Amino acid sequence: MKALALTLALTASLASAQRCPPFDVVYYNGNILTGKGLQSGNPEHVTALGILNGRIQDTGTDAQVFAYCEAITKIDLHGAFVMSGFNDAHTHIASAGQQRLSVDLDNIPSLAAMQDKIRTYVTTLAPDQWITGGGWDHTKWSTAKLPTRQDLDAVTGNHPAYLERTDGHIAIVNTAALAAAHITGSAKAPAGSQIDLDPTGQPTGIIREAAALALIQAVIPKPDTDTRRRALTVALNDALSHGVTSLQDFSDWDDFLVLEQMEREHKLPIRISEWLTFNDSIATLKDHRAHHDLNDPLLHTGMLKGFMDGSLGSRTAAMLAPYSDDPKNSGLPRYDQKKLNAMTTERAEAGFQIGFHAIGDRANSMALTAFDVAKTARMKQVQSILPQVEASAHAHITVSDQSRYRIEHAQVLTPADFDRFARLHIIASMQPSHLLTDMAWAPARLGPERSKYAYAWKSFLDHGVTLAFGTDYPVESINPFRGLYSAVTRQNEAGTQIFEPQEKLTLNQALYAYTQASAFAENAEKQKGILAPGYLADFIILDRDITTATPQQLLHTKVLRTIVNGTTVFTAN
């Protein structure tokens, strides 16, 4: 009996050693929100995490984790709050970085301040060099008037200038830029875009939407690889400093190639799913999809991004009825429905996930219709091959919808379209921080009836729709705590205005949307979004417990440390 007991003990010891190599690091004595139970309203907290090879290996009390395995490194959290890193479901990191490297007009309070900043920037330029940048928002100025080319001409000298509004859907250009692009009063804007004219029939300098903006962009020198890398580095560091560990991004293909080079050099500190351009040919899209390993957890290509319309701030969002504050304008839809349906179906049948930028109620309706057509065609395609599959021996058939089509922004809907979102299993990928800016003018744009169905986060959840959160960086700051504050209060940051408070979320709901639901939106819910065994070790340490903070305390939360793949990639000073 003693020999048998000794043998069993040795066997158990060997089994333990084989299943449990030492943790690379254990974080202990913490207040750790794992993410489990957020949906049920009963979130799990533990005190320790054991990490091995970039993944969570064990969670629990300090005693449980230390009993599970030895640790090479032990880090005492001293009671600090820890949670999964944020997964921003909608960014434009190249644009964000390039804006920071050029004329950054974010939060400029007036036209005069904008002119002063441009005037200073001009002194740093070589002769005839382009002035680029953006971030201006005329709705924040006391006049609320759009700038003109003459306003730029006064401070730009001989330099052509192209400066995008914060939403990227309109730009102001000067006379030199118009001349470089050969745009005159007789120029016709491409479909879905507009070149504003003054009473004399000459361009004001305001260019609206991508097709017309491309006329100017075509004559602007492209940034070189070094400039792209510097811009991306600035933006990525900004994201990490705010606790963002994953990005779902839409930047140029040349920027993706730079990110790829950074990864090869082991200098890419954040996870990125890079979107492709919906309008590109199927051949190009397939080439881009095949270019990089789709299963690479650090960098890969993701969904196709298409644009249905513009923005509310620019009054280019496509509406079913005119704007309440602009009764002759219903926005600028970018597609004919029949063509959109065909393109969507073709790309869906090629196996691509698709996401549509849609802000106005007309744009959302068009996107939903296209998805409905594509899903019906896909189902017919599946059904056509089922007889062949069923005829095979031992066939086991499960038909499920893994397309995970998305609508980005989904800001204004008709009541009936919430049901269509649910029926078609469309993800609502939204940015709650937009409301902090937009509530100053959205009621005037929309009127009281449409406002009831705008930025309607709770209505989506009540209809069983998956709600994923992001920021649309650099349209808004990448700071996720602004988004959480907006989601739970629907008040501006000063607390002086509120917009449709019935659409508030709980903090648990907002956190879920910003972590687990955003992971689901990129088909990564089995890899990240929760701090649990087997999941990627992407988490953040904060200066406060946000689950017990007041809304204003939540708004001012700071990140102390950001960890990606078990490695610290940001620490606060």
N, C-alpha and C positions, 0 to 999 in steps of 0.2 A: 504494500500500500504506500509506504514512504517513497519507494522508487517511482511509482505511478504519479504521486503528488509532485515529486521533483520534476518529472518529465513534463507534466502539464504546466508547471510554473515556468519552466524554461521555454516551452512552446509559446505560452502567452507572452513572455518577455520578448521573444524573437518576433512574434506577430506585431507587438506594439512598436518595436523598433523599425520594422519594415513599413508599417503604415504611417509612421510619424517621424519623418526627418525633422530636425530642429527648425522652428519658425525663423525666418529671416529677421522679423521684428514683431514684438508684441507691444501694442499700445494698451495701457491699463489705467485704472483709477480715473475713468472718464464717465461722462454722461453721454452715451452713444445712442443715437436714434438710428435703428437699423433700417427703417422703411417698412418693415412688416407691420401690418395692421393699420396702415394709414387710411385705406379705404373704409375699413370697418369702424374707424374712430377710436380704435384701441391700440395706438402705436407702441411697438416694443422698444424698450430701452435696455441696454446691457452696459457693462463697465469695461470690457476688454475685447480686443480684436487680435487674432493671431494671423500673420501674413506670411505666405510662402510663394516664391516665384511670381510675384505680382498679383496674387489672388488671395482673397479671404480664405483662410483655412479653418478658422474656428471663431465663434463668438460666445459670450456668456459673462459670468462673473469672473473677477480676477482669478479666484481659486480654480474655477472650472477650466479656464484657458491655460493657466500655468500647469495644471494637472494633466492636461491633454498632451502637452509636449514641452520640451525645452525651448529656449529662445536665445538666439545669438545676440540680439539687441533688445533692450527693454526701455520703453519710453513712458514716463509717468505723465499723464495728462493733467494731474492736479485738479480733477473735477471739471475740466473744460468740456464744452458741448461739441459733439462730433456728429456729422451726418454725411450721407452720400453726396458726392459732388453734383453740382447742377449740370443738366444736359440742356443746353440752349438749342431749341428746335428750329431756330430761324436766324441766321446771321449772314453778313456780307463782310468778312474779315479783311479782304483785300481793299475794299472801298474804305473801310474804317481806318486802316493803316495809312493808305495814301492820303486821306483827308488830313490826318495828323501831320504828315510830312509836307503838306502844301499849305494852302490858305484854309485853316480850320475855323469855320464860322459858326460852330456849334454854340448855342446860347448867346449869340451876338444880340444885344438888346435894341438896336436901332439901325436904320440905314446909315446914319453918320458914323456909327461905330464900325459898321461893315466897311465903309469907305476908308476909314482910318487904318484898319488892319490891312486892307489891300495896298494902300499907299506905302505902308511900311514894308510889306513883302516885296513890292516892286523894286525896292532899293537893293535887293539881294540877287536880282536876276541878270542874266546876260542879255544883250540887245535882242529884241524880237522874240525872246523866250515866252512860251505860253504861260499864262496864269491859270492854274487849275485848283480845285478844292471844292468845298461845299459845306453844308450843315446849316445854312441860313434858314430861318423860318419867319416869314413876314407876319404870321398870325401872332407872334410874340411882341411885335412892335406896336407902339401906340397908334400909329397910322393904319396898320394892317394892310398897307398897300404894297403891291408887288414892285420891285425895283425895275428900272429901265436900262436900256443900253447906254443912254446918256449919263445915268448915274455912275456907270462903270467907266465910261469914256473920260469922265472928269478926273479919274485917279489912276488909270491904267497906262497912259501914254501910248506908245506904239505897240504895246504887248497885246496880242489877242487873249481874251479871257473867257473861260467857261467855268461857271460855278453852279453846282447843283443845289437845289433846295434839299432840305434834310431828308425828305422821303425818296429822293432820286427820281421822281417822276416829272419834274420840270427843272429847267436850268435858266439862268440869266447869262446872256453872252453880250459882249460889246460889239461895236461896229466893226472892229478889225477881225473878230472871229466870224461875223456874218460874211464879210468880204472873202475871207479865206475859204469858206464853204460855199461861196457863190450863191448865197441866199439873199434874195431881194423881195420886194413887195409882191412881185408876180410869181414867186415860188409857190408850188403846190405841196402841201404837207402830205406825206404818205398816209394811207388809211390807218385809222386808229390813233392819229397824232394831230398836232396843231401847231402852227406858227402864228403867234399873236400879232395883229397889226394895229397901228394907231389910227386915228381919224383921217390921216393923210394917205393911208394905205401902205405905210412903211412898217417893217418889223419893229416891234417894241423891244426886242431882245429876249422875250420870254418864249421858250421852246417847250412844248408839252409832249411827253411820252416818247417811248423808246425809238420808234421809227423815225421821228423827226430829230431826236437827240443824236441819232446815229449819223446824221448828215454832218454835224459838227465834230463828233468823236472821230470820224474817218480822217480828218485832217490834223488831229492832235497827235504829236509823236507819242508812241507807246513807251511806257516805262521799261527800262532795261532790267535784266535779271537781278542785279544788285539792288536796284530800287524796290523791286517787288519783294525781295527777301527782307529788306529793312522794314518795309511797310507791314508785312505779315508778322514779323517779330514784334513790332510795337503792339499790334492788335492782339496777338496771342498772349503776350505778357499782361495786357489789360484784362483779358478774360481770366487768366489764372489768378490775378490779384483779387478778383471778385468771386472766386470759388467755383468757376466754371471748369469742368474737367472734360466735357464733350461738347462738340459743336456740330451742327448740321448746317452746312454753309453753301452759299452760292457766290462763287468768284470765277474769274476767267480760267480757262483751261491752262494758260501759261502760268497762272498762280498755283494750280494743282501740281504742275511739274516742279515748281520751286519747293512746294511742301514735300514732294516725293524726294527731292534731293536732301532736304533737311532730315527726313526720316533715315535715308541711307547713311547720313553722317551722325546719326543718333542725337540729333538736335531738335527733334520735333517733340515738344513737351506736353501735348494735348491730343485727345482723340478727335478725328475729323471725318465726317461723312460728307463728301463733296458732291453737290448736285450737278447734273448735266442739263444742257439747254434743250428744252422740249422741241423747239423749232428746228434743231439740227436734223439732218437726214438720218434715216435709220442706219445707213452704213457708217456714218460718223459716230453715232451713238454706240453702236456695237463695238467699233474700234476702241472708243474711250472706255467702255465697260471692260473690255478684254485687256486693257493696258496694265491694270494693277489688280492684285489679288483681292477679290471681293470679300474674302474671309479675314483679311488683315485687320486686327482689332484696333490698330492705331490710325490707319489711313486707308480709305477706299472711296470709290464712287458710290453714289446712292441714287436717289430718285431723280426724275426729270422735272424741271421747274418750268412752268409756263405762266404767262400773264394774261388774265382776262381783262384787266382794266388798270386804272391808276390809283389815286389816293383821294380821300375826302379833303385833306388839307389843300390839295391843288384843284379840287373840284373836277377831277378827271375820273373818279370812281364811277362806274357805270350803274345808273339808277333806273328803276322802272318808271319813276315820275321825276319831274325836275326838282332841283335843289330848292329848298324852301327859301333860301337867301339868294337864289340866282334862278329865277323862274323860266329863263330861256335855255337853261343848260341842264342836260341829264347825264353828262359825263361822256367818256370815250371808250366804248367797248372795242376790244382789239381783234375779235374774230367774228366771222360769219359762223352761225351755229352748225350748218351742214359741214363746212370744212373742219371745224373743231371736232365734231363727232368722228369724222373719218380719221383725222390725225391721232386722236386719242385711242381709237380702236386699234389702229395699226401698231402703235407703240405698246399698247397693253398686250396685244397678241405676240409681240416680240419679247415679252417678259419683263418689262420695265415697271417699276413703281412710279406713279405720277402724282405730282402735287401742283395745284393751280393757285396762283395769287388771285384772290377775288375779294374785293372790299364792298362794292355796292350790291344791292339786292338783285339787280339784273345780272351782274357778273357771277354771283353765287348760283343763281338759277341756271345760267349757261353752263357753268362747271358741273353742276349736279346732273344736268341733262346729258352732257358728254360722258360722264361716268356711267350713267344708267345705260346708255347705248353700248358703251364698251363692255360693261359687265354682261349684258344680254348676249352680245356677240361672243364673248368668251365662254359663256355657259353653253351656247349652241356648239361651239368648237369642241368643248369637252364631251358633250352628249353625242357628237358625231363619232367619237372614237370609243365610247363606252361599249358598244356591242363587240368590238374586236377584243377589248380588254376582258370583258365578261366571258368571252369564249375561251380564254386561256385557263389552264388548269389552276385551281386553288386561288382564283382571283379574289382579292379583298379590296373593295373599292370604297374610298372615303373622299367625297368631294367637299372641299372647304375653301373659303375665300381668304387667300393670303395676300391679296393685292395691296391692301392697306393704302388705298388712295387717300389723298389729303387735300384739304383746302386751306391755304395759308391766309391768315387774317380773319376771314369770315366775319367781317365787322357788322354788316347790316343784312338781315334776312327778312323774308316774308314769313309769317307764322307757319305756313304749310311746309316750308323748306326745312324746318327742324325735323319734321317727320321723314323727309327724304334723306337727310343726313343719316338718320337712324336706320332706315330701311336698307340703304345702300352700304352701310358700315363705313362711312367716310369719316376720317379723323379731322377734327377741328383743331388746326395748329394756330394758336392765337398768342398775342403779345399783350399781356395786361398793362404793361407800362405805357402803351400807346394812349390809354385812357387818361393818364395823368396830364398829358399834353392836350389831347383832343377835346376834353370836356369843356374847355374854355370857349369852343366855337361849335362843337358837334350839335348841340340842340338847335342852333340857328340853321345849320346846314340841313338837318334832317326833319325838323318839326317834331311836335310831341308824339305823334302816332308812330313814326318810324323809329324814334328814339327808344321806344319800349322793346324793340327787337335788335338793339345795337349793343355790341360788346357783351353778348348775352351768355356769359360763361355758365351760370347755373342752369339756364334753360337747356343748354347742350347736355349737361350731366343729367338733368331730369328726364331727358329723352333717351338716355342710355348711350350717348355719343362719347367716344374717347376724346378727351380734351388734353392737348399737349401744349406746353408753354415755352416761349422764347422771348427775344427782345427786338428782333429786326435790327440789331446793331449794324451800323452806327445811327440809324434813324432814332433810336433811343439808346441810352447808356446800356452797356451789357450787364450792369449791376442787377442781379436777380432779386435783391431785397426790395427794390422799387416795385418790381412786378408782384411780389408777395403782398406788399403793402396795398397796392392798387386792388388786388384780387379780394382782399378781406375787408377793405373799407369803401372802395369805389369813390374815394375822396381825393382831391388834389393834395399835394404834399403839405400845403399850408393848413389843410383841414377846413377850408372856407367854402368849398363847393362839393356837392355830391351828385352823382349821375346814376339814375335808375337803381336805387339801393337794393331792390328785390333780387338783383343778380349777383349779390355778394357770395363769396365762397368761404368755407372754413379754411383755416390754415392747413389742416391735414389734406383737404382737397387740392389746395394750391400747391403744396409740396409734392403731392403725388403727380400732378400735371407737369411739374418742373423736373421730375426725376424719372419715375417709373413709366409714366405715360409717354414722355418724350423718348424714352428708350424703345418703347413699343412702336412708336411712330417711325423709327428707323430700323425695325426688325432686330432689335438688340436687347429685348427685355430679359433674355436668359443669360446675359453677360453683365449688365450693369443696371444701376438704379436702386439696388438694395445692397446692404452690407450683410451678406450671408455667405456661408461656405460655398466655394466654387465661383463666386462672382469676382469681377475685377476689383482690385483694391484701389478704388478712386474715391477719395473722401476729403472732407475739409474740417478744419478746427476753427471754431468761431469764438468771438469775445463774449458771447452771451447765449443763454438758452432761448432760442427763438420761439419755442413752444409755450413759454410763459411770459414772453415780452409783450408790452403794449404795442399798438400799431406804430407809434412814433419811435419807440425803441427798435422795433423791427426794421424800420426804414433806415436807421443809422447803424445797423450791424456791420461789424468789420471782420474780415477773414484774417486769421492768424497764420494759418498754414494750409497749403493745398498739396495733396498727395495724389499722384497719378501712377498707376501700376506699382503701388507700394513705395514709390520714390518721391521725396519732397521736391516739388518744382517751384514753390513760392513760399516765402516766409515774410511776414510783416516786419518792418523795421522796429 
